[in-house]
């Protein structure tokens, strides 16, 4: 079968393309601004990419058009597909119908931690020789790619996103996956461009639980009120409520190590380089999910001690003149707060400089802007970047919203001026965390280069 994928360079659709290719299909695709690293990864797999969405792509005569959620009505190629009456489907629906059938799907959902937890789970399963299939929104160095498929393997780890499926299917992507093991990491309001309120997202999570078989397992944390409401609406599978004293929980030793416990029993200690209580929670959820498919907690703990992390999750991009620069995907106030708190616990009194690009649709709209001052409280200095106009323009003024931070905060509308300002302030021993869910105009390398060329 020949599939032509619209919006192929997105993380999910690019991963889907790799899976389709591995399943034996011919795959082509198009996107606006075909860009690496996904474009490079796709081309290396023999997938032809086309720049733009011109109607002349109908001449490719694919058997099926697979539509990503970046495509909307008015897209010229989509309009041509509709006018010609040609067959099309969404990416999540195609995946559910043609790949996930017959797989033991292990889905990781939630507002935060999906990529990290999915990577941890896939890493555990790979470490014990189960060689899982997976589709994850990031790349863990130990896994090497973001997506993998072998029809001889029956476990499939997937990052289960609550974002809408396509312009013609406003259900969350994850309702197409039908997991047998489901991790619900947490649930907060997000995606203000899609959902009017938290209750609307809770309904989508309720729909997800309706698809989990009675023989399946649903894993949730204690003390998450939104998920408690979701569970109360109906959970037909077994339910493991983690982070409770009588059940699965963790016990912190120091900033980089913790015990994994089942009631009073200590199952082992995880010692690694990943900071923050949120990573302890992610690890615990992955351990419980792995146990559901026969991996002992002790084996999972040993595997996680060797887990090297995920790109763009507190990834050290470089150290110059004793100044360490990190890249992190945090873009929601809760994720920003937990990222900074984890690093603060690790570095102690050393200076922590936060650089923030509020880039997600929710953050650009300003829905959660009022929560940012508190989220940034662990930083000694804060630099906020927001364009005045253009596609990435903010609908709010950082200088006004973050005014309570006083002299600790600077707002910038140009990348070069931001880089220069950070470079002037930085000194040996500082830790600089750059937080964005996008490429941020290559600010990481630009800052490292500027720091290297600045006088000591």
C-alpha positions in Angstrom: 0.0 0.0 0.0 1.2 3.5 -0.8 0.5 6.1 1.9 1.0 9.8 1.4 1.2 11.6 4.8 0.2 15.2 5.1 2.1 16.9 7.9 4.9 14.3 8.0 7.5 16.3 9.8 5.6 16.5 13.1 6.9 14.2 15.8 3.9 11.9 15.8 3.3 11.8 12.0 7.1 11.3 11.4 7.2 8.4 13.8 4.1 7.0 12.1 5.8 7.2 8.8 8.8 5.2 10.1 6.4 2.6 11.4 4.5 2.4 8.2 7.7 1.9 6.3 8.8 -0.8 8.7 5.5 -2.5 8.1 6.2 -2.8 4.4 4.3 0.1 3.0 5.5 2.6 0.5 5.5 6.0 2.2 5.7 9.5 0.9 4.9 12.7 2.6 4.7 16.5 2.6 4.9 19.4 5.1 5.4 23.1 5.2 9.0 23.8 5.9 10.4 20.3 5.7 13.1 20.4 8.4 15.6 18.2 10.3 16.0 16.2 12.4 12.8 14.5 11.4 13.3 15.1 7.7 16.8 13.6 7.9 15.5 10.5 9.8 12.8 10.0 7.2 15.0 10.4 4.2 17.5 7.9 5.6 14.6 5.4 5.6 13.9 6.0 1.9 10.8 8.2 2.5 10.4 10.9 -0.2 9.5 14.3 1.2 7.7 17.1 -0.7 7.8 20.8 0.4 4.3 22.3 0.8 0.8 21.2 0.2 0.2 21.7 -3.5 -2.7 19.9 -5.2 -0.4 18.5 -7.8 0.6 15.9 -5.3 -2.6 14.0 -6.3 -0.6 12.8 -9.2 1.3 10.5 -6.8 -1.9 8.4 -6.8 -1.4 6.9 -3.3 -3.8 4.3 -2.0 -4.6 6.4 1.0 -3.9 9.9 2.3 -3.0 10.0 6.0 -3.8 13.4 7.5 -2.0 15.0 10.4 -3.7 17.4 12.8 -1.7 20.4 11.4 -3.9 20.2 8.4 -7.1 22.2 8.4 -9.8 23.1 5.9 -8.4 25.6 3.4 -5.2 23.5 3.0 -4.9 23.3 -0.8 -4.0 19.6 -1.0 -6.7 18.7 1.5 -9.3 20.6 -0.5 -8.2 18.8 -3.6 -8.5 15.4 -1.9 -12.0 16.3 -0.7 -13.1 17.6 -4.2 -11.8 14.4 -5.9 -13.5 12.2 -3.3 -10.2 10.3 -2.6 -9.7 8.1 0.4 -8.2 9.6 3.6 -7.9 8.9 7.3 -6.2 10.4 10.3 -2.8 9.3 11.5 -4.1 7.9 14.9 -6.9 6.0 13.2 -4.6 4.5 10.7 -2.2 3.4 13.4 -5.0 1.9 15.5 -6.5 0.0 12.6 -3.5 -1.2 10.7 -0.7 -1.5 13.3 -2.0 -1.7 16.9 -4.5 -4.5 16.3 -3.0 -7.6 17.9 -0.4 -5.7 19.9 -0.4 -5.4 23.7 -0.5 -1.6 23.7 1.1 0.2 26.7 -0.1 3.8 26.5 1.3 6.7 28.6 -1.1 9.6 28.9 -1.2 12.7 31.0 -0.4 16.4 30.9 3.2 16.0 31.9 5.9 13.4 31.6 4.5 11.3 28.7 7.7 11.3 26.7 10.0 10.5 29.6 7.8 7.8 31.1 7.3 6.2 27.6 11.0 6.2 27.1 11.7 4.7 30.5 9.1 1.9 29.9 10.5 1.1 26.4 14.1 1.1 27.9 13.1 -1.3 30.6 11.5 -3.7 28.1 14.4 -3.4 25.8 16.9 -4.1 28.6 15.2 -7.4 29.4 15.2 -8.5 25.7 11.5 -7.9 25.0 12.4 -5.5 22.2 9.2 -3.5 22.2 7.7 -1.6 19.3 7.2 2.1 20.2 6.1 5.5 19.1 7.4 8.2 21.4 7.6 12.0 21.1 11.3 12.2 21.7 14.5 10.3 21.4 16.2 8.5 24.3 19.9 7.9 23.5 19.6 4.2 24.5 16.7 3.7 22.1 18.3 5.8 19.3 15.0 6.5 17.4 11.6 7.8 18.2 9.7 5.0 16.6 10.2 1.3 15.9 8.1 -1.5 14.6 8.6 -5.2 14.1 5.5 -7.3 13.5 7.1 -10.3 15.3 7.1 -8.3 18.6 3.8 -8.0 20.4 4.4 -5.1 22.9 3.8 -1.6 21.7 4.7 1.4 23.9 3.0 4.6 22.8 3.0 8.2 24.0 -0.8 8.8 24.2 -1.6 12.4 23.5 -4.9 14.0 24.4 -4.6 16.5 21.6 -7.3 16.3 18.9 -7.0 13.7 16.1 -7.7 15.7 13.0 -9.8 18.5 11.7 -12.5 16.0 10.9 -12.2 14.0 14.2 -12.1 16.1 17.4 -11.6 13.1 19.7 -8.3 12.8 21.5 -5.7 10.8 19.6 -5.5 8.2 22.4 -9.0 6.9 21.9 -7.8 5.1 18.8 -5.1 3.1 20.6 -7.1 0.7 22.8 -4.4 0.1 25.4 -4.2 -3.0 27.6 -1.8 -1.2 30.0 -2.5 2.5 30.6 -0.5 5.0 32.6 -2.3 8.2 33.4 0.5 10.3 34.8 -1.4 13.4 35.8 -4.1 15.7 34.5 -4.2 19.5 34.4 -5.8 22.0 32.1 -3.8 22.5 28.9 -4.4 22.9 25.1 -6.6 26.0 25.6 -7.0 26.2 21.8 -8.8 22.8 21.8 -10.5 22.4 25.2 -12.7 25.0 26.9 -12.0 23.7 30.4 -10.6 20.9 32.4 -13.9 19.0 32.5 -13.7 18.6 28.7 -10.3 17.0 29.0 -11.5 14.7 31.8 -14.2 13.5 29.4 -11.6 12.5 26.9 -9.7 10.6 29.5 -13.0 8.9 30.5 -13.4 7.8 26.9 -9.9 6.4 27.0 -10.7 4.3 30.1 -13.8 2.9 28.3 -11.5 1.2 25.8 -9.3 -0.6 28.3 -10.2 -4.3 28.6 -11.2 -5.8 32.0 -7.9 -7.8 31.9 -6.0 -4.6 31.5 -4.4 -2.3 34.0 -4.8 1.4 34.6 -2.1 3.2 36.6 -2.7 6.5 38.3 -1.1 8.6 41.0 -2.7 9.3 44.4 -3.8 12.8 45.1 -4.6 13.9 41.6 -8.1 15.2 41.9 -8.8 15.4 38.2 -7.8 11.8 37.6 -9.8 10.7 40.7 -12.9 12.2 39.0 -12.0 10.3 35.8 -11.7 7.0 37.7 -14.9 7.7 39.6 -16.8 8.0 36.2 -15.8 4.4 35.4 -12.8 2.1 35.3 -13.5 -1.4 34.1 -9.9 -2.6 34.3 -7.7 -3.3 37.3 -6.6 0.0 38.9 -3.2 0.6 40.6 -3.1 3.8 42.6 0.6 4.5 43.1 2.4 6.9 45.5 0.4 5.6 48.5 2.1 4.5 51.7 0.4 1.1 51.6 1.1 0.5 47.9 3.8 1.4 45.4 5.7 4.5 46.4 9.2 6.0 46.4 11.3 7.2 49.3 13.8 10.0 48.5 17.4 9.5 49.6 19.0 12.6 48.0 18.6 14.7 44.8 19.8 11.9 42.6 18.7 8.6 44.3 15.6 7.1 45.8 14.2 3.8 47.0 11.3 2.0 45.3 8.9 0.5 47.9 5.9 -1.7 48.0 4.3 -1.0 51.3 7.1 -1.5 53.9 9.3 -3.5 51.5 12.2 -1.8 49.8 12.5 -3.3 46.4 15.7 -1.5 45.4 17.4 1.9 44.9 17.5 3.9 41.7 20.6 6.1 41.5 20.9 8.2 38.3 21.5 11.7 37.0 17.9 12.8 36.7 16.6 15.4 39.1 13.2 16.1 40.5 10.3 14.3 42.2 8.5 14.2 38.9 11.2 11.8 37.5 10.7 9.6 40.5 7.0 9.4 39.8 7.7 8.7 36.1 10.0 5.9 37.0 7.5 4.3 39.4 4.8 4.3 36.8 7.1 2.7 34.3 8.1 0.0 36.9 4.4 -0.8 37.6 3.6 -1.0 33.9 6.5 -3.3 33.2 5.4 -5.6 36.0 2.1 -6.0 34.2 3.9 -7.7 31.4 6.1 -9.9 33.6 9.2 -7.8 34.4 10.1 -7.9 38.0 10.5 -4.6 39.9 14.0 -5.4 40.8 14.9 -5.9 37.1 13.2 -2.6 36.2 15.1 -0.8 38.9 18.4 -2.1 37.6 17.5 -1.0 34.1 16.5 2.5 35.2 19.9 3.0 36.9 21.3 2.8 33.4 18.7 5.1 31.8 20.4 8.0 30.2 17.4 10.3 29.8 15.6 11.8 26.8 16.8 14.5 24.5 15.4 17.9 25.4 14.5 16.8 28.9 17.1 18.6 31.1 19.7 17.7 28.4 23.0 19.3 29.0 23.9 21.1 25.7 27.3 22.3 26.8 29.5 23.8 29.5 31.5 26.9 28.8 33.7 28.8 31.3 32.1 26.8 34.1 28.6 27.8 32.9 26.3 24.8 32.2 23.5 25.2 29.6 20.5 22.9 29.6 17.7 22.3 27.1 14.3 21.4 28.5 10.8 20.9 26.9 8.9 22.5 29.8 6.2 24.8 28.6 3.4 24.5 31.2 3.6 26.2 34.6 3.6 22.9 36.5 6.4 21.5 34.3 8.4 24.7 34.6 8.1 24.6 38.4 9.1 20.9 38.7 12.0 21.3 36.3 13.5 24.2 38.2 12.8 22.7 41.6 14.6 19.5 40.6 17.6 21.4 39.4 17.6 23.6 42.5 17.7 20.5 44.7 20.7 19.3 42.8 22.8 22.5 42.6 22.0 24.0 45.9 22.9 27.7 46.2 24.6 28.0 42.8 22.8 30.5 40.5 20.0 29.2 38.4 19.1 31.2 35.3 15.8 30.4 33.5 15.2 31.3 29.8 11.6 30.8 28.8 9.8 30.9 25.5 6.0 30.7 26.0 5.4 29.0 22.7 2.5 26.5 23.1 -0.9 27.7 22.0 -2.1 27.6 25.6 0.8 29.8 26.7 0.6 32.2 23.8 -3.1 32.8 24.6 -2.1 33.7 28.1 -4.5 31.2 29.7 -1.9 30.3 32.4 0.3 33.3 32.3 -0.7 34.4 35.8 0.8 31.2 37.2 4.3 31.9 35.7 5.8 34.0 38.5 5.2 31.3 41.1 6.5 28.6 38.6 9.7 30.5 38.1 10.3 31.2 41.8 13.3 28.8 42.0 15.2 30.8 39.4 17.7 33.6 40.5 17.3 35.3 37.1 14.5 35.0 34.5 14.6 35.9 30.8 11.4 35.7 28.9 11.2 35.8 25.1 8.1 36.7 23.2 7.7 38.1 19.7 5.7 41.3 19.3 4.1 40.1 16.1 4.2 37.2 13.7 3.1 33.6 14.1 4.6 33.1 17.5 3.4 36.4 19.0 2.2 36.5 22.5 -1.2 37.7 23.5 0.1 39.2 26.7 3.0 41.3 27.9 5.8 39.4 29.8 7.0 42.6 31.5 3.6 43.1 33.0 2.7 39.5 33.9 6.2 38.8 35.4 6.5 42.2 37.1 6.3 40.7 40.6 9.8 39.1 39.9 11.2 42.6 40.0 14.8 43.0 38.9 15.2 39.3 38.6 13.3 39.3 35.3 14.0 40.7 31.8 11.7 40.5 28.8 13.1 40.4 25.3 11.6 40.4 21.8 14.8 39.7 19.8 16.9 36.5 20.1 20.2 38.3 19.6 19.5 40.9 22.4 18.3 38.1 24.7 21.5 36.1 24.1 23.7 39.1 24.7 21.9 40.0 27.9 22.2 36.5 29.3 25.9 36.3 28.4 26.6 39.6 30.2 24.9 38.3 33.4 26.3 34.8 33.4 29.3 33.9 35.5 31.2 30.6 36.3 29.2 28.2 38.3 25.8 29.3 36.8 23.2 26.8 35.5 21.2 28.1 32.6 17.9 26.3 31.7 16.4 27.0 28.3 12.7 26.0 28.3 10.6 25.8 25.1 8.6 23.2 23.3 10.1 24.4 20.0 13.5 25.0 18.4 13.7 28.5 19.9 15.7 29.7 16.9 18.7 27.7 17.8 19.3 29.9 21.0 21.1 27.0 22.7 24.1 27.0 20.3 24.0 30.7 19.9 24.3 31.2 23.6 27.1 28.7 24.0 29.0 30.4 21.2 28.5 33.8 22.7 29.6 32.6 26.1 32.7 31.0 24.6 33.7 34.3 22.9 33.0 36.5 25.8 35.8 37.6 28.1 36.3 35.5 31.2 
